[in-house]
C-alpha cells in the first residue's frame, strides 16, 4: 500500500501516529442495493501500540484491516499509514486460517519474507532461529505443514509475520479456530514477542477476554454500518499473567463495560434482521 497523507489533529504529535483514518467509508454493491460496511470512521493507532477491535459480526472489522493492508480501497475518506523505511514491508497480515506454504519447511516459511527482502543469509538464519525458539518451534524447524497441528501452524504464521518486521502487524482473529489450551498458549507467546519488539499491532477478535489480555486500547464497533462506538484504555499493568488476570478487579470491570457495549450492538443487529 502507498500511504496517502492526511492532516493529523496535532502536527506536533504526528511522529507518534502509525495509522490514521479520516472520515473513512466503505460501501459494496449487492443485488439488494448498496451496503455500507464502514461509515465515517475516524481512528488513530499510535506507533508501538497494540490495539484490539471487537464488534458484532458483519460490522466491517475485517474490511478495515484489508483497507489498512492495501487489499481493498475505501470508497471515500482517507487513510495514512506511517512508513519509517523503504527497506521493510508496510504491513504483514495474519489470518484466521493458516496461510503457510505447504511445500516449505517451518524454517523456510518463517524466513520467506526476509528472503524476499534480500536479507543476508546469516542475518536471516539468526532471526528465524530466535523466533522459532520464542514460539516453541525449534524442534519442528525441518517439519512440513502437514506434519503440524493447527496451533503449530498458527505459530508459524505469527513467527513469519514478526520475522518480516513490518511497520504494522495486522491480525484477523488469528486464534479464533484454536481450542482453549492452544489459544492461551499462543496469546502468551504473542505477548512475549510483542513485549520485546513493541510492534504496532491491530488485532481483531470476538473474544473480550483476549482483547483485554493483549491490548493497550480496545476499539468497540457498532453493528453495520461499522462506526466507532467507544475506545477504551486497557489500564492493566504489563507484563500480564493470563490466568491471574481473570481474577483482577479492574479486568472484571473492563470486561463488564465492554460486554455491555457489545450486547447493545448485537441486540440492535438482530432487531434489524428481524
N, C-alpha and C positions, 0 to 999 in steps of 0.2 A: 504494500500500500504506500502511496506517496501522500504524506500528510498535507492537509491544506490548512494554512494558518488561519486562526480565528482570533478575535480580540479576547484577551483574558481580562477578568474583572479587575485585577490589580497587577499592573506590569512589574511591580517590584518583586512579586512572588512568582513570576512566570517560570523561573527556572525550577520551581518545585512541582510543576504540573506535568504529569505523564500523559494523561488523556483528558480531553475536554470536549464535550458536545454542546452545541449551541442550537436550540430550537430544532433538534433532530427529529425528523418524522420519516416513517417508512410505511408505504401502502403497497398492497398487492391487488392485482385484478383477479377476480374469481367469477365463475358462472353466475353467481348471485349478485355480483357487483363489486365495488371497491371495498377492500378490507384494510383497516388501519391497524398495523401491528404496533407501531411506536408513535406516540403523539407528543410533540413539543418537549423532547427530553433534554434536560439541562443538567449535566453532571460533571464533576471533576474527580479525577483519580490522581492522588499525589504520587510522586516518584518514591519508590520503595515501599509503597502501601500494599497491603493485602485487603482487597475489598471483595465482599461476598454479595451476591444478588439472589434474592428469593422473590417468589411471586407465584400466582396461580398458573396452572398450565395454560399455554396459549397467550401469555402476556407479553411476549416478544423478547424474552431473555436471550435465547439463542440467536435471534435476529440481530440483537445489539452486538453480541460477540462477533458475529460474522461480519458486521459492518466495521468493527474495530480491526478485524483481521484482514480487511480488504477483499473478502469473499463476496460481499454484496455492497451495493451503493445505496445510500439514503435517498429518499425521494426529495426531501428538502432539508434545510438546515445544514450545519457544518460540523466537522469533526477535526480535532487536532490531536495527533499522536506524536509525542516528543521523540526525536532521534538524536542521540548523542554521538553516534559514529556510523559511518557508512560501511564499516567492516563487520557489522553484526546485523542479524536479521531484525526487522522491526517488531515482529510478533512470532510467537510459536503457540500452537493450539493443541490442547489435549482433549480428545472427545470421550464420550461415554463408552463407546466400544473401542477395542484396541485397533490401532492403525499401523502396526509394525509390519515390516516386510517379512513374509513367511520364508523366503529363500536366504535370509541373512541370520547369522548367529546373534545372540543377545549383544555381544560385544560390538559387532559391526552395526547393529541397529542403533545403539546408543551413540556411536561415533559418526553416524551417517551425516548429520548436519554439519559437523566440524569438517568432515572430508569435503563436503560440497563448498564450504567456505575457504578451502585451501589451507587449513590449519596444518602446520608441520606434524609429521607422524608422531614424533616423540611427545610433543605437547598434547596431541590428540589422545595418545595412549594414557598419559598421566591423568587427564580429565576424566576419561572413561573409567579408568581404574578407581578413581576416587568416588565417582557416582555409583558404580556397581557396589562398592563397599557400603555406601550410605543407604542403599536401597535393598541390601541383603541379597544381591545377585551375583556376587563374586564366584560362587561355586557353579553358577549356571552360565558363565561367560561364553562358553562354546556350545551352548544348547540352542536349539531352534524353537521358534514359537509353538510348534505343535507339541513340543515336549513340556510346555509350561502350563500352569494353572491360569485361570482368569486374573487372579490377583497379581501373579507374577508378570503377566503381560502388561498390566497397567503400570507396574513398577518400571518396566522398560520404557513405556510411553513417557512417564514422568521424568525418568533419568535422561532420555533423549531430548526432551524439551529444555531441561536445565542445561544440558551439555551445550546446546546451540547458543546459549547466552543471549536470548533475545532482549530487546528493550522492554517488552511487555509479554508476560505469560498469560494466556487465555485458557481457562479450564471450564469445559462444559459438562457438568455432572460427571467428573471422571471416575467417581467411586460408586455411582448410582446402581450399577449392576452387581456389585460385590456383596457377599454375605457380611454380617455384622463384624465378625472377627477380622476379616481381611480389611474391611473398611476402617476400623480403628487403627490397625497396624499401618496402613498407608497414610492415614491422617497424621500419625506420629512421625513417620518418615518425611512426609511433606513439610511438616512444621520444622523439623531439624534442618532440612536442606534450605528452606526459606530463611530460617533464622541466620544461617551463615551467609547466604547470598543477598538477602534483602531485595529480592527480585520483585519488581512491580507486578502484581498478580490480580487478575479479575476472575473470580471463581463463581460459577453458577451452581446452585444446589437446591434441592427441595427439602433438605433436612435443616431445621432450625438449629438443632444440636451442632451439626457440622459447621454451619456458618459462624456460630458463636465460639466454637473451639478454634477456628482457623483465622477469622478475620480481625482487622483493625476497625473497619466500619462495615455496616450492613445496609444495603440499599433494598428497601421493600418496594416492590412494584405493584401497581393496581392491576385489576383484571383488564382484559382487552377493551380499548386500546391501552397499551402499556405506557404508564406515566410513573413518575416518582411519587410514591405515597409518603414515604418517610426515609430519612437517612439517620441511622443510629450509630453513635460511637460505642464500640465494644471496649469498655474501660476495664478489662481484665488483665492482670499483670502477666507478662511473659518472662520466661518460658512457661507454658501451660501444661499441666498434667491432665490428660483427657478424663481419667477416671475420677480423680478427686474434684475436678472442676464441676462435675454434675451436682455435687452437694454444696457448692458455693452459693451463698445467699444472693450475691449480685448476679450470678449466672441464672439463677431461678427467676429473678426479677426481669432480666432481659428476655429470657425465654417466654415468660408470660406476656410481656409487652409485644414481642414480635408475633407470637401466636394469635393474639387478639387482632392485630392489624391484618394478618393473613386470612384469618377466618372471616373477617368482614368482606374481603375481596372474593374469597371462594363462594360465599353465600350470594354475593352480588352477581358473580359469573353464572351460578346455577339458576338464579332467578331470571336472568336474561335469556338463558337457553330454554327455560320452560315457557 
